[in-house]
């Protein structure tokens, strides 16, 4: 170890003791070893000649600290340090951060009189340049983290270095970009915002409006728009501006660079990404993955297209005019359709890129069904007392659903599910006997991938009743017709006989009544004639002349004539009735 390094180490110790004394009045609690000091990120893959940045961060795990020191070692053949930059965690530096690309070391020692508590405090920012291919390891030769407990307790629990993979460049490296190191007390990195162009996305707009806030003390602003992510701005605005409009942006990724200046100099540079794509995805072609069976219910759709400026982010998929389904785009440019049944399909896909540009493509395809099951063993006619056995063949291992339906039996369909053996044979044994009638049997199969077969040929079967039951059923059927018919005939005969007897009785009654009516009629009309004669005698006696007038004689004559006529007419009607019933 060199004499200068020893002196430097002694100065670090003295400075740390001083910091501990300053912090002992503010923090006096006991702490346990809990802090970690490490690089972030601690891994990465980089191309030879590329620059990248890591941070030296401290995690106090809830304890207050007020100092840290470290020596970091690296292989100069694989890495070199471009710059080191102080973080905001420590404000006092006993050992200014420094590096040696010859020795392969970085040294530092700093602290804070007010103490620090946090999980991701930046102590130092290191910019590296990768060199030879291989695995570049960055380790801690030594390091400590001192608690603000008044005693300078070392609470470091672990020192975490880094391991970075350096790969050889296949093409000429891009122009080297070296991060600008801002002097102390200069403005921090500007914060740029845009309503039209998100910094982590894409936009169709070729005009971008960017804005930012101007901190106090800023005297100048400078900007630049180019394709390099780490350029230093060159256009100076002596009257600071807080926004800018960029027109005619070209397709692709560009960067807007912004820097503030105060009385101490130019500060940190902000680099704002502007990604523009005005063209929709082109030459989109859809196809089925040829490695998947055309009968499979699960199909993978392959999306091929010309190279797009903005990445494709999603597919809006509509199958057979159904509701659109969103699929996130993957690196393989594929998406899967499931539960497809045999049939013809029309697929419409809207391809959308990150800028919102869309292109519609379509594909038609057919999910085929495999060969239908074949029944090889089945009776076409059997009795009610027989339990039949059915057998057939299909694809090996397929699940077969057999449906047996009675056409006129009024029973519910019978469904049986069986699995074909390794040779494709299957057997169905019904649970019980069948009622007499006509039945139809069919089957469909589903293989182990979910593909479906066509429906089998429909098998028709007749179930018969035994002979003695058939004769009994015939006899019952005959008697069920004959007995009601005989009862009807007997009833008709009895009713006819009753009508004849009744008619004869009525006839005798009518004859007796007609005879009685004639006798009464003759008697009554005779009495009526006698009454007319008495009245004539009374009239004659009452007159002095003992004679009737001509008018009276005519009247009496007419009365006798009408009485006689009425008697004859009534007698005739009664005689007609008597003649009809005799």
C-alpha positions in Angstrom: 0.0 0.0 0.0 1.4 3.4 -1.0 2.3 6.1 1.5 -0.3 8.5 -0.1 -3.1 5.9 0.3 -2.2 5.3 4.0 -2.4 9.1 4.6 -5.7 9.1 2.8 -7.1 6.3 4.9 -6.0 8.1 8.1 -7.9 11.2 6.9 -11.0 9.1 6.3 -10.9 7.8 9.8 -10.4 11.3 11.3 -13.3 12.6 9.2 -15.6 9.8 10.2 -14.8 10.4 13.9 -15.6 14.0 13.5 -19.0 13.1 11.8 -19.8 10.7 14.6 -19.2 13.4 17.2 -21.4 15.8 15.2 -24.2 13.2 15.0 -24.0 11.9 18.6 -26.1 14.7 19.9 -29.0 13.9 17.5 -28.9 10.1 17.5 -28.1 8.0 20.6 -30.1 4.8 20.3 -28.5 1.4 20.0 -28.6 -0.3 16.5 -27.9 -3.7 15.2 -26.1 -4.6 12.0 -28.7 -4.0 9.4 -27.4 -1.7 6.6 -26.4 -2.9 3.1 -24.1 -1.2 0.6 -24.4 -2.3 -3.0 -24.5 -1.6 -6.8 -27.8 -1.1 -8.6 -28.4 -2.7 -11.0 -26.1 -5.5 -10.1 -26.5 -7.4 -13.3 -26.9 -6.6 -17.0 -25.9 -7.6 -20.5 -23.9 -5.0 -22.6 -22.1 -4.9 -25.9 -18.4 -4.2 -26.0 -17.8 -0.5 -26.3 -21.2 0.4 -24.7 -21.5 2.9 -21.8 -23.9 2.2 -18.9 -24.6 3.5 -15.5 -24.8 2.0 -12.0 -25.6 3.5 -8.6 -23.9 2.9 -5.3 -26.9 2.7 -2.9 -27.3 2.3 0.8 -30.2 0.6 2.6 -30.3 1.4 6.3 -33.2 -1.0 7.1 -34.7 1.6 9.4 -31.6 2.6 11.3 -30.1 6.1 11.1 -26.5 6.4 9.7 -24.2 9.3 9.2 -21.2 8.0 7.3 -19.9 5.4 4.9 -16.7 4.5 3.2 -15.8 2.0 0.5 -13.2 0.8 -2.0 -14.6 -0.8 -5.1 -12.4 -3.1 -7.4 -12.9 -4.0 -11.1 -11.0 -5.6 -13.9 -9.5 -2.8 -16.1 -9.4 -5.2 -19.0 -13.1 -5.5 -19.1 -14.4 -2.2 -17.7 -13.3 1.4 -17.4 -14.8 4.2 -15.5 -16.0 7.2 -17.5 -17.1 9.3 -14.6 -18.3 9.2 -11.0 -20.9 11.6 -9.6 -21.9 12.3 -6.1 -25.4 11.4 -4.9 -27.7 13.2 -2.5 -27.4 10.9 0.5 -24.2 12.5 1.9 -23.3 16.2 1.9 -19.8 16.0 3.5 -17.0 14.2 1.8 -13.8 13.3 3.8 -12.6 11.5 0.7 -13.8 12.9 -2.6 -14.9 10.1 -4.9 -12.1 9.1 -7.3 -11.2 6.3 -9.6 -8.2 4.7 -11.3 -8.6 2.8 -14.6 -5.0 1.6 -14.2 -5.5 0.1 -10.7 -9.1 -0.8 -11.2 -10.4 1.0 -8.1 -13.0 3.5 -7.0 -12.6 5.1 -3.5 -15.0 7.3 -1.5 -15.8 8.3 2.0 -18.7 10.6 2.9 -21.3 11.3 5.5 -24.1 13.6 6.8 -24.2 15.4 10.1 -28.0 15.1 10.2 -28.0 11.4 9.6 -29.8 9.4 6.9 -32.5 6.8 7.0 -33.8 5.1 3.8 -33.9 2.0 1.6 -32.4 3.3 -1.7 -30.1 6.2 -0.9 -27.8 7.1 -3.8 -24.3 7.6 -2.6 -22.5 7.6 -5.9 -23.4 7.3 -9.6 -20.8 5.5 -11.8 -20.7 5.6 -15.6 -18.8 2.6 -17.1 -17.6 1.7 -20.5 -17.6 -2.0 -21.4 -14.4 -3.4 -23.0 -13.5 -7.0 -23.5 -16.1 -9.7 -23.9 -16.8 -11.9 -20.8 -18.2 -11.6 -17.3 -17.1 -8.4 -15.6 -17.3 -8.5 -11.8 -17.3 -5.5 -9.6 -16.5 -6.2 -5.9 -15.9 -4.3 -2.7 -12.4 -4.5 -1.3 -13.6 -3.0 1.9 -16.5 -0.9 3.1 -18.4 0.2 6.2 -21.6 2.0 7.2 -21.5 3.8 10.5 -24.6 4.3 12.7 -25.6 7.7 14.1 -25.5 6.3 17.6 -22.7 8.5 19.1 -20.2 5.6 19.0 -19.7 5.1 15.2 -20.9 1.5 15.3 -20.3 -0.3 12.0 -23.8 -1.6 11.0 -23.0 -2.9 7.6 -24.6 -6.3 7.0 -23.5 -7.0 3.4 -21.5 -5.4 0.6 -23.1 -6.4 -2.7 -21.1 -6.0 -5.9 -22.2 -6.6 -9.4 -21.7 -9.1 -12.3 -22.1 -7.8 -15.9 -22.0 -9.8 -19.1 -20.1 -8.1 -21.9 -20.7 -9.5 -25.4 -18.7 -8.8 -28.5 -20.3 -6.3 -30.9 -21.5 -8.0 -34.2 -21.6 -4.7 -36.0 -19.6 -1.5 -35.7 -20.4 0.2 -32.4 -22.6 3.3 -32.4 -20.9 6.6 -31.7 -19.8 6.7 -28.1 -22.1 8.6 -25.8 -20.5 10.0 -22.6 -22.8 11.3 -19.9 -22.4 15.0 -19.2 -21.1 15.6 -15.7 -22.6 18.7 -14.3 -20.6 21.0 -12.0 -21.7 21.3 -8.4 -24.6 23.7 -7.5 -25.9 23.7 -11.1 -29.6 23.0 -12.0 -30.9 19.5 -11.7 -32.3 17.4 -14.5 -35.3 19.2 -16.1 -38.7 17.4 -15.9 -40.3 17.4 -19.4 -44.0 16.6 -20.0 -46.1 16.3 -23.1 -49.8 15.7 -23.7 -49.3 14.4 -27.2 -46.2 12.2 -27.0 -45.7 10.0 -23.9 -42.1 9.4 -23.2 -42.6 5.6 -22.9 -45.0 5.2 -25.7 -45.8 6.0 -29.3 -47.9 8.6 -31.2 -49.3 9.2 -34.6 -48.9 12.9 -34.3 -46.0 14.5 -36.2 -46.2 17.7 -34.1 -45.2 17.5 -30.4 -45.6 20.1 -27.7 -43.3 19.8 -24.8 -43.2 21.8 -21.6 -41.3 22.1 -18.4 -40.9 24.3 -15.3 -38.1 26.8 -14.9 -36.4 26.7 -11.5 -35.4 29.9 -9.8 -32.0 31.1 -10.9 -32.1 29.7 -14.4 -30.6 32.2 -16.8 -30.4 30.2 -20.1 -31.9 27.1 -21.7 -30.5 25.1 -24.5 -32.2 22.3 -26.6 -31.5 19.7 -29.3 -33.5 17.2 -31.3 -31.7 14.2 -32.7 -31.6 10.4 -32.8 -29.0 10.0 -30.1 -30.3 9.2 -26.6 -27.4 11.0 -24.8 -26.6 14.1 -26.8 -25.7 17.4 -25.2 -28.0 20.3 -26.3 -26.5 23.0 -28.5 -29.2 25.6 -29.3 -29.1 28.3 -26.6 -32.1 30.4 -25.6 -30.7 33.4 -23.6 -34.2 34.2 -22.6 -35.3 30.9 -21.0 -38.3 29.2 -22.5 -40.7 26.8 -20.7 -42.2 25.1 -23.7 -41.5 24.2 -27.3 -43.4 22.9 -30.4 -41.6 20.5 -32.7 -43.1 20.1 -36.2 -42.6 17.6 -38.9 -41.4 14.7 -36.8 -40.3 11.7 -38.8 -41.4 8.1 -38.2 -39.1 6.5 -35.7 -37.6 7.4 -32.3 -35.9 10.7 -31.7 -34.8 12.4 -28.5 -35.3 16.0 -27.3 -32.5 17.2 -25.0 -32.9 20.0 -22.5 -30.5 21.7 -20.2 -30.7 24.6 -17.7 -28.0 27.1 -16.8 -27.5 29.2 -13.7 -24.7 31.3 -12.3 -22.7 28.2 -11.5 -22.9 26.7 -15.1 -24.9 24.2 -17.1 -26.8 21.6 -15.1 -27.9 18.1 -15.8 -29.3 17.1 -19.2 -32.9 15.7 -19.7 -33.4 13.3 -22.6 -37.1 13.0 -23.7 -38.0 10.2 -26.0 -40.3 11.0 -29.0 -41.6 8.0 -30.8 -43.7 8.5 -34.0 -45.4 6.1 -36.4 -47.9 7.4 -38.9 -48.3 4.1 -40.9 -50.5 1.2 -40.1 -49.0 -2.3 -40.0 -48.5 -3.5 -43.6 -48.7 -6.8 -45.4 -50.6 -8.6 -42.6 -51.1 -12.3 -43.3 -52.9 -14.7 -41.0 -52.4 -18.5 -41.1 -52.9 -21.6 -39.0 -50.0 -23.2 -37.3 -49.2 -26.1 -39.7 -48.0 -28.3 -36.9 -51.4 -28.6 -35.3 -54.0 -31.1 -36.6 -56.8 -29.6 -38.6 -59.3 -31.5 -36.4 -58.0 -30.1 -33.1 -60.3 -27.8 -31.2 -57.3 -25.7 -30.2 -55.7 -23.8 -33.1 -52.8 -21.3 -33.1 -53.1 -18.3 -35.4 -49.8 -17.1 -36.8 -49.6 -13.3 -37.7 -47.0 -12.3 -40.2 -46.4 -8.7 -41.4 -43.9 -6.4 -42.7 -41.5 -4.7 -40.2 -43.4 -2.0 -38.3 -41.9 1.1 -36.9 -44.0 1.0 -33.7 -44.4 -2.4 -32.1 -47.7 -4.3 -32.4 -49.3 -4.4 -29.0 -52.7 -6.2 -29.5 -55.0 -8.1 -31.7 -58.8 -7.6 -31.7 -60.1 -11.0 -32.8 -63.7 -11.6 -34.1 -64.7 -15.2 -34.8 -67.8 -15.9 -36.9 -69.2 -12.4 -36.3 -69.1 -12.8 -32.5 -68.1 -10.4 -29.9 -64.5 -9.1 -30.4 -61.8 -10.5 -28.0 -58.6 -8.7 -27.2 -55.3 -10.7 -27.3 -52.1 -9.0 -26.2 -49.3 -9.3 -28.9 -46.4 -11.6 -28.0 -42.9 -11.8 -29.3 -43.9 -14.9 -31.2 -46.7 -13.0 -33.0 -49.3 -15.7 -32.3 -52.5 -16.2 -30.4 -54.6 -19.3 -29.6 -58.3 -20.1 -30.3 -59.8 -22.8 -28.1 -63.0 -24.9 -27.9 -63.5 -25.0 -31.7 -66.1 -27.5 -32.8 -66.1 -29.0 -36.3 -67.2 -26.5 -38.9 -66.3 -23.5 -41.1 -64.9 -20.4 -39.5 -64.3 -16.8 -40.5 -61.7 -14.9 -38.5 -61.3 -11.1 -38.7 -58.3 -9.7 -36.8 -57.6 -6.0 -36.2 -53.8 -5.5 -35.7 -53.0 -2.5 -33.6 -49.6 -1.0 -33.0 -48.4 1.1 -30.0 -49.2 4.4 -31.9 -52.8 3.4 -32.4 -52.5 2.5 -36.1 -54.7 -0.4 -37.2 -54.9 -2.9 -40.1 -57.7 -5.5 -40.6 -56.9 -9.0 -41.9 -59.1 -12.0 -42.3 -58.7 -15.8 -42.5 -61.2 -18.6 -43.3 -60.6 -22.1 -42.1 -62.4 -25.4 -41.4 -62.2 -27.6 -38.3 -62.6 -31.0 -39.6 -64.3 -33.9 -37.8 -62.7 -37.3 -37.7 -64.5 -40.5 -38.9 -67.8 -41.3 -37.3 -68.0 -44.3 -34.9 -69.2 -47.5 -36.5 -71.5 -49.9 -34.8 -70.3 -53.5 -35.4 -72.4 -55.4 -32.9 -76.1 -54.8 -32.3 -79.4 -56.7 -32.6 -82.0 -55.2 -34.9 -84.9 -57.1 -33.2 -85.1 -58.5 -29.6 -87.6 -59.1 -26.8 -88.5 -57.1 -23.8 -86.9 -59.7 -21.5 -83.5 -59.4 -23.2 -80.7 -56.9 -22.2 -78.8 -56.3 -25.5 -75.1 -55.5 -25.8 -73.9 -53.0 -28.4 -70.3 -52.7 -29.7 -68.4 -50.6 -32.3 -65.1 -49.0 -33.3 -63.7 -45.4 -33.3 -60.4 -43.6 -32.8 -58.3 -45.2 -30.1 -58.8 -43.7 -26.6 -61.7 -41.5 -27.8 -64.7 -40.9 -25.5 -67.9 -42.2 -27.1 -71.4 -40.9 -26.3 -74.1 -43.3 -27.4 -77.7 -42.1 -27.4 -80.7 -44.4 -27.7 -84.1 -42.9 -28.3 -87.6 -44.5 -28.3 -89.7 -43.2 -31.2 -93.1 -44.0 -29.8 -92.4 -45.3 -26.3 -92.7 -42.0 -24.5 -89.5 -42.6 -22.5 -86.6 -40.2 -22.2 -83.5 -40.7 -24.3 -80.9 -43.0 -22.8 -77.3 -41.7 -22.9 -74.2 -43.9 -22.3 -70.6 -42.6 -22.2 -67.8 -45.1 -22.7 -64.1 -44.9 -23.6 -62.6 -46.8 -26.6 -59.6 -49.1 -25.8 -56.2 -48.9 -27.4 -57.5 -50.6 -30.6 -60.5 -48.3 -30.8 -63.2 -50.8 -29.7 -66.0 -49.8 -27.4 -68.9 -51.7 -25.8 -72.2 -50.4 -24.3 -74.3 -52.5 -21.9 -77.6 -50.8 -21.1 -78.7 -50.5 -17.4 -81.9 -52.4 -17.9 -84.5 -53.9 -20.3 -86.3 -52.0 -23.0 -90.0 -51.5 -23.3 -91.6 -52.8 -26.5 -91.3 -50.3 -29.4 -89.0 -48.9 -32.1 -85.7 -47.4 -31.0 -82.9 -45.4 -32.8 -79.3 -45.5 -31.7 -76.4 -43.1 -32.7 -73.0 -42.1 -31.4 -70.4 -39.3 -31.5 -66.8 -39.5 -30.3 -64.4 -36.9 -28.8 -60.6 -37.7 -29.0 -58.0 -36.9 -26.3 -57.4 -33.5 -27.9 -61.0 -32.5 -27.8 -61.6 -33.0 -31.5 -65.1 -34.3 -32.4 -66.2 -36.9 -34.8 -69.1 -36.9 -37.2 -72.3 -38.6 -36.0 -72.6 -42.3 -36.7 -75.1 -44.0 -38.9 -78.5 -44.2 -37.1 -79.3 -47.8 -36.1 -83.0 -48.8 -35.8 -84.1 -51.6 -33.5 -87.4 -53.2 -32.7 -88.3 -54.5 -29.2 -91.0 -57.2 -29.3 -93.4 -58.5 -26.6 -93.3 -62.4 -25.8 -95.8 -64.6 -27.7 -98.2 -65.4 -24.8 -98.3 -61.8 -23.8 -98.9 -60.9 -27.4 -101.9 -63.3 -27.6 -103.3 -62.0 -24.2 -102.9 -58.5 -25.5 -104.7 -59.4 -28.7 -107.5 -61.1 -26.8 -107.9 -58.1 -24.5 -107.9 -55.8 -27.5 -110.7 -57.9 -29.1 -112.8 -58.2 -26.0 -112.4 -54.5 -25.3 -114.2 -53.8 -28.6 -116.6 -56.8 -28.6 -118.1 -56.4 -25.1 -119.1 -52.7 -25.5 -120.6 -53.6 -28.9 -122.7 -56.5 -27.5 -123.9 -54.3 -24.6 -124.9 -51.6 -27.2 -126.9 -54.2 -29.2 -128.6 -55.5 -26.1 -129.6 -52.1 -25.0 -131.0 -51.3 -28.5 -133.1 -54.5 -28.4 -134.5 -53.7 -24.9 -135.3 -50.2 -25.9 -137.0 -51.4 -29.1 -139.1 -53.8 -27.1 -140.1 -51.2 -24.6 -141.2 -48.9 -27.4 -143.3 -51.6 -28.9 -145.0 -52.4 -25.6 -145.5 -48.8 -25.0 -146.9 -48.2 -28.4 -149.4 -51.1 -28.0 -150.6 -49.7 -24.7 -151.0 -46.2 -26.2 -153.0 -47.7 -29.1 -155.5 -49.4 -26.9 -155.8 -46.2 -24.9 -156.3 -44.1 -28.0 -159.0 -46.5 -29.4 -160.9 -46.4 -26.1 -160.6 -42.7 -25.9 -161.8 -42.2 -29.5 -164.8 -44.5 -28.9 -165.6 -42.6 -25.8 -165.2 -39.3 -27.6 -167.6 -40.3 -30.4 -170.2 -41.3 -27.8 -169.8 -38.1 -25.8 -169.9 -36.1 -29.0 -173.1 -37.6 -30.2 -174.7 -37.1 -26.8 -173.6 -33.5 -26.6 -174.6 -32.5 -30.1 -178.0 -34.2 -29.5 -178.5 -32.1 -26.4 -177.5 -29.1 -28.4 -180.2 -29.8 -31.0 -182.8 -30.3 -28.2 -181.7 -27.0 -26.7 -182.4 -25.2 -30.0 -185.8 -26.9 -30.3 -186.8 -25.8 -26.8 -185.7 -22.2 -27.5 -187.8 -22.3 -30.7 -190.8 -23.6 -28.7 -190.4 -20.9 -26.1 -190.3 -18.2 -28.8 -193.4 -19.5 -30.4 -195.3 -19.7 -27.2 -194.3 -16.2 -26.2 -195.8 -14.6 -29.3 -199.5 -13.8 -29.6 -199.6 -15.1 -33.1 -197.9 -18.3 -32.1 -195.6 -18.0 -35.1 -191.9 -17.0 -35.6 -190.9 -14.3 -37.8 -189.1 -15.1 -40.9 -185.8 -13.8 -39.6 -186.1 -15.9 -36.4 -187.0 -19.0 -38.4 -184.0 -18.4 -40.7 -181.7 -18.0 -37.7 -182.8 -21.2 -36.1 -182.5 -23.1 -39.3 -178.9 -21.9 -39.8 -178.0 -22.9 -36.2 -179.3 -26.4 -36.7 -177.4 -26.6 -40.0 -174.1 -25.4 -38.4 -174.5 -27.8 -35.5 -175.0 -30.7 -37.8 -172.0 -29.7 -40.0 -169.7 -29.3 -36.9 -170.8 -32.7 -35.6 -170.1 -34.4 -38.8 -166.6 -32.7 -39.1 -165.6 -33.7 -35.6 -166.8 -37.2 -36.1 -164.7 -37.5 -39.2 -161.5 -36.3 -37.4 -162.1 -38.8 -34.6 -162.7 -41.5 -37.1 -159.4 -40.7 -38.8 -157.5 -41.0 -35.5 -159.3 -44.3 -34.8 -158.5 -45.6 -38.2 -154.7 -44.7 -37.7 -154.3 -46.5 -34.5 -156.3 -49.7 -35.3 
